[in-house]
């Protein structure tokens, strides 16, 4: 029920201990690094900052690749998953150290998964191209000669399209215009649909030029693509290619599924590289000279002396502890019940140092009036029971979710209390069921309010 007193720690140490000190501070998670201390009262501190953007982005890229692998493998993970996944997975320090030790091997495995996924994507792209080609060739499937056929010793072959729906008789008429009968040509309609007509016309060399002129005048255009295969053979080849690519996809998916048992290791490795990226982000904020670096941040007052002692004894650092309530970050510390309502207070704004923390009083009135406004014992019981079950089943869920569920548990109890006070249980469901199905007289109330029914006495 108070605002935690904070102390500023200013740490000076040699660069030999920089990595160890940062990892120690990161491990205990008790210090909020302050970044805006490079200049003070217009005087620039005589230190420089390292450019760590390259290392930070490199580790973040690796972490993103692990996240991609995790998302991919989740589709192949056959382990039974809970209906709700609200709990943070807890691992031992030895498990984390083991991942750190084998990070290169694990990253290599992650790259193998990504390579297999790339193969799958390429095969799917190839299948799409083959299917599009099949769709293009299908209207020419009646043709029993190669699509690139143009002539024989005595004839010319015209394979192409008219931009309208026409009959074979009309094609013959177009080709014969201006020629003496009988015209030495052979025609075949290959496809006639959607105002498009695919044709194959064979004419002797003697009349071929005139036939082509006539057809072009009628809107004929030559086949826009060529193939040295008979269309049906070209389609069959591409269908076989699709079968091969589908087999490759199945084999790659089977290999990816074999990595599913490494999913927990990949998740830990992703967090490891994210912490490395964060370390280099902080490292880029730290002023440092050739031999010394300087870091400043905030810790709780009760932890300040202990942290300072460890830094001085273990790393030979010089640590200054200062009090500056005006600049200190705000952290609340409440007991179990009011702590659940801290999120509500934060949404409106935290109190400053030197003022009273209103969380306890606010939490009482919040729960009290929540129950009074909802005032239905049925809904209240459901809310309280569900929240209690989830809190019991997932004790290690993140802090924000835990607080919210605890708050609504208390709100559920308050709602139940006021529901019985006002006689509400899923509205008037009990009375309706009793009067409709159980033969209770209509003028007799089954669930009577302990205090009064607001609908009957709204002005009370």
C-alpha positions, 0 to 999 in steps of 0.5 A, a space after each residue: 500500500 505504498 510507493 516503493 522508494 527508489 535509489 539511483 545507482 551510478 556504477 563505475 568499473 573497468 571495461 574488463 568487467 563490462 560484460 560480466 556486470 551487464 550479464 549480472 544486472 540482466 540476470 537479477 532483473 532488478 535495475 532499470 537502466 537510465 539512458 538520458 544521463 549523457 549530458 548534465 546541466 549542459 556539460 557533456 560527460 567525457 565519455 563516448 558511446 559504442 556503436 552496437 547497432 550491428 551486433 544488436 541487429 545481428 542477434 535480433 535477426 537470429 532471434 527472428 529466424 528462431 521465431 519463424 522456425 517456432 511458428 513453422 514447427 508449431 504446425 507439425 507439433 503433435 504434443 497435446 496442447 492446453 485449451 488456454 496457454 496462459 502460463 510462462 514456461 519455467 526452465 532451470 539455469 542449467 537448461 539455459 546454460 546448456 542452450 547457451 553452450 550449444 547455441 551454434 549447433 541449435 542455430 544450424 538446425 534452425 537453418 536446416 528447417 528454414 532451408 527445407 521451408 524454402 525448398 517447399 516454397 520453391 516447389 509450390 511456386 514451381 507447381 503454380 507455374 506448371 498449373 498455369 502452363 497446363 491451363 494455357 495448353 489445355 485449349 490446344 489439347 486436340 492438336 496432334 502435332 507440335 505447337 511450333 509446327 510451321 510448314 512441311 515440304 509442300 504446305 504451311 501450317 497456321 496455328 492461332 486464334 480468332 477473337 470471336 466465336 466462329 464455326 469451321 464453315 466460317 473459317 473455310 469461308 474466310 480462308 477461301 476468299 479470293 481463291 478458286 474452288 476447290 481451295 487446297 486447305 485443311 481446317 480444324 477447330 481446336 477450341 471455341 469458347 468465351 468469344 475465342 476460337 483456336 484453329 489449325 489451318 494447313 494450306 498448300 504453298 501455292 495459296 498459303 500467303 493468300 490464306 494467311 492474308 485473309 485470316 489476318 484480315 479477319 482478326 487472326 493472330 498467331 499462337 503467342 507461345 511455342 512448344 516443340 511437343 504435342 500439346 497433350 504430351 506437354 500437359 502430361 510432362 507438366 503433370 508429371 513434374 507436378 507429381 515430382 514437386 509434390 513428392 519433394 514437398 512431402 519429403 521436406 515436410 516429413 524432415 521438418 516434422 522430425 525437428 518438432 522435438 527440438 521445439 523447446 530448445 528453439 524457444 529457449 534459444 530465441 529468448 537467449 538471442 533476444 537477451 543478447 540483442 537487448 544487452 548490446 542495445 544497453 551497451 550502446 547506451 553506456 558512456 565509456 572511455 578507453 579503460 572505464 565505463 559508466 552505467 546508471 539506473 534505478 533499484 529498490 531502496 532495500 536492494 540497493 546496498 546488496 547490489 552495490 556490495 556485490 558489484 564492489 566485491 566481485 567486480 571492483 566497481 565504484 558504486 554511488 547510491 543517490 536519492 532523487 525522488 523527482 526523477 525516480 520511476 514509480 513502482 507500487 507495492 501492495 498486498 495481494 488484494 489491492 495489488 490486483 487493481 494496480 492495472 486500473 490505477 495505472 490506466 489513469 496515472 500513477 501517483 508521484 513520490 511523496 503522495 499517498 498510494 490510493 490503490 487499496 481504497 480504490 480497489 475496495 470501491 472498484 470491487 464494491 460498485 462493480 458487484 452492485 452494478 452487475 448484481 447477478 449471482 449467476 453471472 458472479 458465480 460463473 466469473 469467480 469460479 472460472 477465474 479461480 480455476 484459471 488462476 489455480 491451473 496456471 500459477 506462472 502466468 504473466 503478472 498483468 494477466 494474473 492481476 486482471 484475473 484476481 481482480 475479476 475473481 473478487 468482482 465475481 464474489 461481489 457480484 454474487 453477493 449483490 445478486 442475492 441481495 437484489 434477488 438476481 440469478 441469471 436475471 429472473 431465470 429461476 422464477 421463470 423456470 419454476 413457474 413454467 415447468 415446475 408448476 409453481 404459482 405465478 404469484 409466488 416468488 422462488 428466489 426472494 431478494 435478501 434486501 429488495 428488488 430494484 426493478 420492483 422498487 426503483 426509487 428506494 
